[in-house]
């Protein structure tokens, strides 16, 4: 195995200064922005040995054809497959993930559910000429549904339990005995679960089985003034279904932390002259796009950076 000499790192702001200094001292090291196009990817990577991926770059088949065949990739996060559209099966053996970021997603989700959620409902009450009640009273009248009760979703449930009237879960891998013993109710009927949920938080991993798994059938059943938070991947909900529910349910609010197009593709899509579905979704007042903020923060930077060093050591590249 040849020695790593040239490392390209994208989005340096999500890594620690200590890591950046280490890489700069020990390798031919190049830092680039968080959003690079297909052409820029080819240019930056044509002589590289490793790409440390912290941004919105997508390794397309064309990029793969124009970069060294033995290049290794370090993905900051846990679900690298989303950055290798059309190339994942070919490349997966050369991709390593840092892990990290889960606790930041948990805390961001909790803030949205327990602060933003009742805050917006207090505003709704005021506009309806009703006296706004306190935030605790609002939450204690609500049912929270978590879709995907794995590591992140399960922790959200446990931390939110005392705030909501009830926390239920559905989808994912089915009923979890540990969560049942902790007092959480699993709803077998997916559509029924949405019908009783004042707030929904999605934490599914994006795989073929979960892509477009939350559909208009479920979304349309949510109670009036409901909130849906998707701090997982956008494609769990088809864009056509998302647009339809946003247009038909102006009382609902929906938050996505990741979008269907990202980086340079987002910019290009939003600047197209002919109207497209992504422009229309972004323009709607009851849709919020938070732009990958759920996995940011000092803890996440530390976790990502430690993960990079761990991978370099495992591969025999750390000095």
C-alpha positions, 0 to 999 in steps of 0.5 A, spaced: 500 500 500 502 506 497 504 512 502 498 517 503 502 524 501 496 528 498 490 529 502 484 534 500 479 536 505 472 539 504 469 544 509 474 545 514 470 549 519 467 542 521 474 540 524 478 542 529 484 546 528 488 541 531 486 536 526 488 541 520 494 543 523 496 536 524 494 534 516 498 541 514 504 539 518 505 531 515 502 531 508 501 535 502 494 538 504 489 542 501 483 545 504 477 547 499 470 549 501 463 546 503 460 546 496 464 543 490 461 542 483 463 536 479 468 539 475 471 542 481 471 535 484 475 532 478 480 538 479 482 538 486 482 530 486 486 528 480 492 527 484 490 526 491 491 520 495 485 521 500 479 525 500 476 527 507 469 529 506 466 534 510 461 538 505 456 537 500 460 534 495 457 528 491 462 523 487 459 521 481 461 516 476 464 522 472 468 524 478 470 517 479 473 516 472 477 522 472 481 521 479 486 516 482 483 509 482 486 507 489 484 513 492 481 513 499 475 517 502 474 519 509 466 521 510 465 525 516 459 522 519 455 516 519 451 515 512 457 515 507 452 512 501 448 518 500 455 522 497 456 516 492 450 517 488 451 511 482 458 509 485 457 506 492 457 499 490 463 500 486 467 505 491 464 502 498 470 498 500 475 505 499 470 509 504 471 510 511 466 513 516 468 517 522 462 516 526 460 522 530 454 527 530 449 523 533 448 527 540 448 534 536 442 531 532 439 529 538 439 536 542 437 540 535 431 535 535 429 536 542 430 544 541 425 544 535 420 539 539 420 543 546 422 550 544 420 552 537 414 547 537 410 550 543 413 557 541 409 557 534 403 554 537 403 560 542 403 565 536 397 561 532 393 562 538 394 569 539 392 570 531 386 566 533 385 571 538 386 566 544 390 567 550 396 563 549 398 558 554 405 556 557 409 552 553 409 546 558 401 546 557 402 545 550 407 540 550 403 536 555 397 536 551 401 533 545 403 526 542 410 525 539 411 520 534 418 518 533 419 514 526 425 510 527 427 509 534 434 507 533 440 510 536 438 517 535 431 516 535 431 512 541 435 517 545 430 523 543 424 519 545 427 518 552 429 525 553 422 528 550 418 523 555 417 527 560 415 533 556 410 530 552 403 527 554 405 521 550 411 519 546 410 513 541 414 510 535 413 507 529 416 504 523 424 502 523 425 495 525 419 494 529 417 494 536 423 494 541 423 490 547 427 495 551 423 501 549 416 497 551 419 496 558 421 503 558 413 505 557 413 507 550 408 504 545 409 502 538 404 503 533 403 497 528 399 501 523 404 506 520 398 511 517 394 511 524 401 513 528 401 519 524 393 520 525 394 521 532 401 525 532 401 532 534 409 532 532 413 527 528 420 527 528 424 522 523 430 519 524 430 513 519 437 511 515 436 512 508 436 505 504 432 503 499 426 500 503 426 507 507 426 512 501 419 515 500 417 511 505 413 517 509 408 518 504 402 523 503 397 518 506 401 519 512 402 526 512 395 528 510 392 524 516 396 529 521 392 533 526 391 540 525 397 545 526 402 539 526 409 539 526 414 534 522 421 535 523 426 531 518 433 531 521 434 525 517 435 525 509 430 528 505 429 522 500 425 519 506 419 523 503 418 524 496 418 531 493 412 530 490 408 528 496 412 534 500 409 539 496 402 536 496 402 536 503 405 543 504 400 546 499 394 543 502 395 543 509 397 550 510 396 549 518 402 544 518 409 546 518 415 542 516 422 542 517 428 539 513 435 539 515 437 536 509 435 537 502 434 533 495 439 537 492 445 540 496 452 544 495 453 546 488 447 542 485 442 546 490 445 553 487 444 551 480 437 548 481 435 554 485 437 558 479 434 555 474 429 559 469 424 554 469 420 553 475 422 546 478 419 542 484 425 544 489 424 551 488 417 551 489 418 547 496 423 552 498 419 558 497 413 555 501 412 559 508 410 552 512 417 549 510 423 550 513 430 548 511 435 548 516 441 547 512 445 541 515 445 545 522 443 539 526 450 535 526 454 541 527 457 544 534 464 543 538 462 536 540 461 534 533 467 537 530 471 533 536 468 527 534 469 528 526 476 530 527 478 524 532 475 519 527 479 522 522 485 521 526 483 514 528 482 512 520 489 514 518 492 510 524 488 504 522 490 505 515 497 505 517 498 513 515 498 516 521 505 519 523 
